[in-house]
Amino acid sequence: MEITKVIPEAFYDVLGRLVPGIAAIWIWSIAAGTTFAAFVTNVYAGSTTLSQSVVVLVATLLLAAYLVGHIISPITSF
């Protein structure tokens, strides 16, 4: 069964990539002196439609958190 191999990998991606990525973005926004919501919405500052869309902002947050999680995962192995 291929599904038994996919589910643990997806669960690991959530716990091992998204959670640390969101935490890193949250800490980075605090260090930058801004709020977490403003930090995410500044990506689409030029477009009011995109900056007000919850779906776009959540997708952007998840994608950014996933990428940041990949970047910081080798650091955590030390």
N, C-alpha and C positions, 0 to 999 in steps of 0.2 A: 504494500500500500504506500503510495507516494504521499498521501495526505498526512500520514504520521511523521514524515520527515519535514514537511513544510510548516506545520503548526508550531513545533518548538523553535524553529528558526524565526518565525514571525514574532513569537513571544519574546525571544531574546532580543530582537530588534527594538521592541517596545521598551523593554527593561534596560537593555544595554546601550541603546543609542538615543532614543527619544527623551527618556527621563533625564539622563545627564546633559543632553543637549539643551533641554528647556531650562534646567538649573543653571547651566553656563550662560545662557542668554539672559536669564533673570539677574544673575550676579553681575554680568557685564552692564546691564541697564542701570543697576544700582550704582556701579562704579562710575558710569557716565553721568550720573546725576539726573536721570530721567525716570519716568515710570515705565513699567513693562509694556503697557498698551501703547504708549507713545513711541517706544522704541520699535515696536512691530509696525505701527502705522506710518512711521517715517519712510518706510520703503516706498510707499505709494503716495508721497506727499504731493506730487504733481497732478494726480488724478483724484478728484473727490469721489467719483463713483467707486473706484477700487478701494480707496481708503475707508469707505463706509460699508463695504460688503463683508459680512461676517465670514462667508464661505471662503473668500479670497484670503482674508487675514488668517484664518485658521489653517488653510492649506499652506500659506507662506510660513507660518510659525512651525508647522510640522516638518516642512521641507528643510527649513533653516536648522531646526533642532536636530534633524536626522544627519545633516551634513556636519554640523558642529560636533555631534556625537561621534561621528567617524573620525573627525580630526583629533578629538581629545581621547579616544579609546587607546591609542598606543601609549599615551602619557600615563594612563591608569595602570598599565601592566608593569610599571617599574616597581 
